[in-house]
Amino acid sequence: MIYADNAATTKMSREAVAAMLPYFEEYYGNPSSLYAFGQKAKEDLEDARKRIASCLGADPREILFTSGGSEADNQAIMSAAHSGAAKGKKHIISTAMEHHAVLHTLDKLKKQGFEVTLLDVHENGIVTAEEVRNAIREDTCLVTVMYANNEIGTIQPVGEIGAVCRERGVLFHTDAVQAAGHLPIDVKAQNIDMLSLSAHKFHGPKGIGVLYARRGVLLETLISGGAQERGKRAGTENLAAVMGMAKALEIACSNMERNAERMTAMRDRLIEGLDRIPYGELNGDRVHRLPGNVNFCFEGIEGESLLLLLDDKGICASSGSACTSGSLDPSHVLLAIGRPHEVAHGSLRLSIGEDVTEEEIDYMIAAVTDVVTYLRNMSPFWRDLVNGKRRHVFSE
Ligand SMILES: *Cc1c(COP(=O)(O)O)cnc(C)c1O
């Protein structure tokens, strides 16, 4: 089997699993307990916080553990919005291609009377800092722009956006779930006020993530109860998962350059191979994209059928994001970069892992080429294109 859906989730590394195990049976104390056994748990939790902070260029006090990327996004956006509203600022800037954890939170805020500007992401799937600058108003309380897109892999100029926001005194949040462990993060240098990450996207466990919030940024609690996480997130800490996350992030960050170089070469080999399929096109910028992301649209194809046939050939791939598959709506990201509906339905995302081989890349190229040809030969829609009854969107 070739697992090419690393944007959906990743396999845990042996080291991350090993880092967790002692906390299930040996050091299972509650970090809030006063006896030494509980204090050992507390010390290890704080040590993990320190190690994670240092991977991000943050202070340990700025690291809040959450249940994952979605919760971190929700808390960051809700906090900034409500503290903005207290000062009469109810305008938020974001993009049309954010993860649903961001977009649905913004929808909620719209119902509470906030105004949301979604910036155009253009055909290449990238917003510019200049566009952010032009959208900022007197009443803007938050800019939230993702670091890297989960579907098409495009990388946003977060450092430049951060500089603009800092200059204008507007809070800047970035959903860095796809970036963490894969792209350099330095919250101070990049002027990031809040950042979300999730361990299961970099070979850590599911159900654990981080909200980085710069000192001085007011946070509101989504989960009320005990005083854990400086009173900002109640609930007994998921210590084992935190330990696994810290280990996975350290490994990812220390191997980042080497992994990126190797994966970029593999990615480009895959893109080159799929580019040879007629009437298909790469989605998103060719250069400013995650080292592991390949995303194509093919004319005359149903994404779902493509996935099922690739599954038969032992390839785990995705069409759009894991969250929208299962629904018949085309991906909002592909629509945001201007793909027409009929083409957006025929999308394929292959997100490769660090250990992918050249043989696997070549096998994927051959398999996708075969399956696209097979499906087109059966498709009445494709016949219309061939007969000239319908017009092609892409060139050959
Ligand atoms: C996966 C993902 C999330 C959600 O993270 P969870 O930990 O699964 O809640 C949010 N944003 C992006 C960009 C993602 O890829």
The ligand as an SDF file (V2000), in Angstrom:
LIG
                    3D

 15 15  0  0  0  0  0  0  0  0999 V2000
   -6.0640   19.0490    9.9120 C   0  0  0  0  0  0  0  0  0  0  0  0
   -6.2410   20.5140    9.8920 C   0  0  0  0  0  0  0  0  0  0  0  0
   -6.9610   21.1740   10.9090 C   0  0  0  0  0  0  0  0  0  0  0  0
   -7.6770   20.4160   12.0010 C   0  0  0  0  0  0  0  0  0  0  0  0
   -6.7950   19.8620   12.9180 O   0  0  0  0  0  0  0  0  0  0  0  0
   -7.3650   18.7330   13.9260 P   0  0  0  0  0  0  0  0  0  0  0  0
   -6.2290   18.4880   14.8610 O   0  0  0  0  0  0  0  0  0  0  0  0
   -7.6760   17.5480   13.0900 O   0  0  0  0  0  0  0  0  0  0  0  0
   -8.5360   19.3240   14.6020 O   0  0  0  0  0  0  0  0  0  0  0  0
   -7.0490   22.5370   10.8530 C   0  0  0  0  0  0  0  0  0  0  0  0
   -6.4630   23.2460    9.8730 N   0  0  0  0  0  0  0  0  0  0  0  0
   -5.7540   22.6580    8.8950 C   0  0  0  0  0  0  0  0  0  0  0  0
   -5.1090   23.4840    7.8490 C   0  0  0  0  0  0  0  0  0  0  0  0
   -5.6290   21.2770    8.8670 C   0  0  0  0  0  0  0  0  0  0  0  0
   -4.9440   20.6940    7.8860 O   0  0  0  0  0  0  0  0  0  0  0  0
  1  2  1  0
  2  3  1  0
  2 14  2  0
  3  4  1  0
  3 10  2  0
  4  5  1  0
  5  6  1  0
  6  7  2  0
  6  8  1  0
  6  9  1  0
 10 11  1  0
 11 12  2  0
 12 13  1  0
 12 14  1  0
 14 15  1  0
M  END
$$$$
